Amino acid sequence: MGYSEKQRQIMEAAEGLFAEKGFDGTSVRDIAEEAGVNIAMISYYFGSKEKLMESLFQYRGQYITLQLESMLQNRDMSSLQKAYGLIDNYMERIMKLQCFHKIMSREQMANVKGATTKLIHELKRRNQELIQQLISEGQKRGEFKKNIDVPLLMATLIGTVGHIVTTQHYYRKLNNLEGMSDEEFEKHIKKKLSNHLKSIFKAVLTYE
């Protein structure tokens, strides 16, 4: 689904507010002021705050799935290289979309029935299918072990990266990294996380 520049502007303004104040704590007026548009325009494009939230999940989810599909179709990469690419792409996305990650985490914990919950379930189901495809491809090539628990492997990736990103202020304080700028810390933690997770994935997936 394609979105106009104005729709993306509104969704990105809403994303920042939903992350900071929560869905219930954010009004349509707040979103209009943040996006620099009138309330009628939000109603015209989305109909309601709930529909705006749904569109935000479709917008971000579409980007996530397309990245996975593109990587899976790359015939020049080994299965382990694709797994490493998955780690780096996921980490890059979470670092870049920290507001959306906060919203996603909050919505999953709330587990309230509704359109957004269905979208989250569909996104996670589709991504797990694609990752299972990556693992199965590696097994057929003889590059990966049999009997890989894909959901737990993905929980390792998502949980580790998500924990560091959402509690990075504690991580910085506990590890004497408060003197680093945000840019320096991001570069530092990306390297550490990438090496750590790749060593885990290699140990779980391969015969080496």
C-alpha positions, 0 to 999 in steps of 0.5 A: 500500500502506497502512502502520500508524503502528507500521509507519511508526515502525519503518521510519523508525527503520530508515531513520535507522540504514541511512543512518548505519551501512549495511544490513549494519551495522544489526541488527534489535536496533538497529532495535527499540531505536531504534523503541522496540519488541521484536524480535518486533514487527519480525518480525511486521510485516516478517518480516526485515530484508530485507523491512523494507528492501523495505517502506521503498522501497515506502513512500517510492517510493509517495509520490514517484510519487503527487506526480508523478501529481498534478502531471501531472493539473493542467490549470491549469499550463503545461508549463514550470510543471510542469517547475519544479514537478518541480524544486522538489518533487524538491529539497524531497523530497531535503532532507526525506528525506536519510537515504532519499536516502543509502540509495538512492544506496548501493544504486544504487552497490552494484547488488546483485541482489535485491528492493530493486534491482528496486524501485529500477529500477521506481521509476526506470522509472515516474518516467521514464515520468511525466516523459516524459509531461510533456515529450511534453505540452509538445511537443504544445502547442508549448511544448517543443522536439523531441528532448529527452533525458529521461534526461540531463535527469533526470540533471542534476536528480538529480545536481546536487541529490544532489551538493549534499545529500550533500556539503553540508559541503564546499560550506559550507566552500568557500563560507564558509557555515559560520556559517549554521545548518542552517535558514538554509543549507537556505533559501539552497541551495534558492533557489540550486539552484531558480534554477540548475536552472530556468534550465537546464531552460528553456534545454533545453526551450523556444524562448526 
